Amino acid sequence: MTALQSTDAHREFSYSRSDFERVKSLLVKHAGINLADSKDAMVYSRLARRLRVLEIHSFTEYLAYVGSCKDEMEHFINALTTNLTAFFREPHHFDALANYLVKRPQTKRIWCAASSTGEEPYSIAMTVASVFGSFTPNVQIIATDIDSKVLQKGREGVYALSSISQLSNDHKTQFFYKGKGAQTGKVKVVDELRKMVQFDLLNLTSPNWCVDAPLDVIFCRNVMIYFDRPTQRKILARMVNLLCSDGMYVAGHSENFTMYPELVAPMGKTIYRPVN
Ligand SMILES: C[S@@+](CC[C@H](N)C(=O)[O-])C[C@H]1O[C@@H](n2cnc3c(N)ncnc32)[C@H](O)[C@@H]1O
């Protein structure tokens, strides 16, 4: 077994190349996520916390445990997902959503398919609430992710004050409570907006999706990049199938699906419509 780096001697837990390969294969099998070979140190530092908690002394032992314990698989996946997100990330998508809602006020269901900690579905909810001038429009917003920890954070709706610094003053006052006392430096999404978003666990690579069709809009941003090409196409095809014929599919800034003209046609920067 080859050691991963010369720093191995200083590591708290033994961690070999074959341990890293096992992590990669478990992650691809259970989440579809392809890890680059350069991520070996990241894997060590993120999973070392689990070994400490469980008082397990080697990665080989830990990985045997993950393979046999469903609950630990959840921690394993939570530890290895990348959850970077922000309110109104890629802002042109929210302008496009607002335009879409104005043209299609009959919109009923929006799915945010890799919602991470909630900033994205709450940005969708703020857009919906602003367009309809109501916290109770007839629009269901479903936010899903494979990571149970980020979903919990989304449900709580508590964020650093700095995370809303780019928002307009109107948005800040209308959609957030400002923390006081022990909560200074934090904001909380107002209850009315929180109630507009439903958070659920959903693995995009699983055959069972707990999402009702038809959907009007799907936001699936910055997650397909972790999947291989055949998986991307399969997921895109399933999603397109759930969209209504004048629906809208919103992709991440580095996700391009023009190679699938049989599934989608571009209708803006990283925005597609289904081809039925
Ligand atoms: C980089 S974040 C993107 C968050 C948000 N969509 C955005 O663009 O700001 C990627 C998210 O995809 C989720 N994810 C990774 N694999 C997934 C899978 N197989 N099914 C569902 N979500 C997954 C991760 O947990 C993470 O929260």
The ligand as a MOL file (V3000), in Angstrom:
LIG
                    3D

  0  0  0     0  0            999 V3000
M  V30 BEGIN CTAB
M  V30 COUNTS 27 29 0 0 0
M  V30 BEGIN ATOM
M  V30 1 C -21.6840 23.8630 -4.9060 0
M  V30 2 S -23.2350 23.5240 -4.1270 0 CHG=1
M  V30 3 C -24.3380 24.4570 -5.1590 0
M  V30 4 C -25.4120 25.1270 -4.3470 0
M  V30 5 C -26.3800 25.9800 -5.1560 0
M  V30 6 N -27.0910 25.2000 -6.1320 0
M  V30 7 C -25.6890 27.1320 -5.8300 0
M  V30 8 O -25.4300 27.0770 -7.0390 0
M  V30 9 O -25.3600 28.1080 -5.1460 0 CHG=-1
M  V30 10 C -23.5420 21.8430 -4.6570 0
M  V30 11 C -24.6160 21.1510 -3.8370 0
M  V30 12 O -24.9550 19.9340 -4.4970 0
M  V30 13 C -25.2410 18.9640 -3.5140 0
M  V30 14 N -25.1100 17.6240 -4.1110 0
M  V30 15 C -23.9800 16.9470 -4.4520 0
M  V30 16 N -24.2890 15.7430 -4.9400 0
M  V30 17 C -25.6340 15.6390 -4.9300 0
M  V30 18 C -26.5420 14.6150 -5.3030 0
M  V30 19 N -26.1230 13.4370 -5.7870 0
M  V30 20 N -27.8640 14.8450 -5.1450 0
M  V30 21 C -28.3030 16.0240 -4.6380 0
M  V30 22 N -27.4980 17.0250 -4.2580 0
M  V30 23 C -26.1660 16.8330 -4.3990 0
M  V30 24 C -24.2160 19.2460 -2.4220 0
M  V30 25 O -24.5900 18.7030 -1.1780 0
M  V30 26 C -24.1690 20.7680 -2.4300 0
M  V30 27 O -25.0180 21.3260 -1.4540 0
M  V30 END ATOM
M  V30 BEGIN BOND
M  V30 1 1 1 2
M  V30 2 1 2 3
M  V30 3 1 2 10
M  V30 4 1 3 4
M  V30 5 1 4 5
M  V30 6 1 5 6
M  V30 7 1 5 7
M  V30 8 2 7 8
M  V30 9 1 7 9
M  V30 10 1 10 11
M  V30 11 1 11 12
M  V30 12 1 11 26
M  V30 13 1 12 13
M  V30 14 1 13 14
M  V30 15 1 13 24
M  V30 16 1 14 15
M  V30 17 1 14 23
M  V30 18 2 15 16
M  V30 19 1 16 17
M  V30 20 1 17 18
M  V30 21 2 17 23
M  V30 22 1 18 19
M  V30 23 2 18 20
M  V30 24 1 20 21
M  V30 25 2 21 22
M  V30 26 1 22 23
M  V30 27 1 24 25
M  V30 28 1 24 26
M  V30 29 1 26 27
M  V30 END BOND
M  V30 END CTAB
M  END
